[in-house]
Amino acid sequence: MSYDPNASPIIALPPAVILLVLGIVIPEALFAAGNAGLIWGPAGIGLRQAAVETYGFYGQVWGDLIGRGTVNFDRMKRFATYPFVHLSFTQAVFGCVFVLALGKFVGEQFRGWAVIAIFFFSSLLGAIAYGAIFNDPFPLVGAFAGAYGLIGAFTYLLAGRLSAAGGNQMNAFQLIGILMAVQLLFALLLGTDNTWVADLAGFAGGFLLSSIVRPGGWAALIERIRRD
C-alpha cells in the first residue's frame, strides 16, 4: 500500500457543497448562542421556534398561494429558506451528513451551479408536493428534500455507469429503496409526519434534473427537441 505524505488530511469538498453546509451550520450556531444567552437575551432561547415559524414551510402556504391567490414575499421565501432551518440539532447533523456525503459525489461529476440547482429544485418540488397533497399544520423544515435530490442525482449517475458497463440499471435505485423502507419502518413503529412525501418528490426532482444539468445535458436536450 502506497502512502502519499503530501496528501491533505482534510477531504476536499466542492465549494457548492461547502456553501450548502454553511447554510445549515450558521443557523445552528445562532440557535446555540441564543440558548446560551449570548445573543438576544432571554428571547434567544426561543430563536429556533421563531425561525421555524418565520422560515418554515406549511401546508397553509400552498393553500394561500393556490386557493386564495395570496402571493407575497413571506410565502414565496419559504420555498427557499425552509431547507436551512431544523427542528433540532440532531436533525441538522443528519442533514449535514446527507448533503456532505451525496454532495461530494455529485459535485465531483457536476459543476457547482448544477449541485446548487439540484438542491433547490428538489427542495421546491418537495414543498409543492407537501403542500399540494397534505394541508398539514406540521412545519416542513430541514435539508432532507434537497438531500434526497442529491440522492436522485447520485442514482442517475450510478444508473448511467451501470448501463455503460452492461449492468442492471435498477440496482442504482437500491439506496432510495432502503431509505424509503427505513422511513416506513419508523412510521409503523413510532409514527411519523407527512414530510416523507417531500423527500420522495425531492428524489424525483434530482433524478430528472440531472439529465439536463449534467455536462452536455442541456445541449443534448436541445438537440433532441430539434430532432422531434
PyMOL commands that set and color helices and strands:
alter all, ss='L'
color gray80, all
select helices_A, chain A and resi 15-35+41-55+59-66+73-84+89-107+112-133+144-164+169-190+196-213+217-227
alter helices_A, ss='H'
color red, helices_A
deselect
rebuild
show_as cartoon
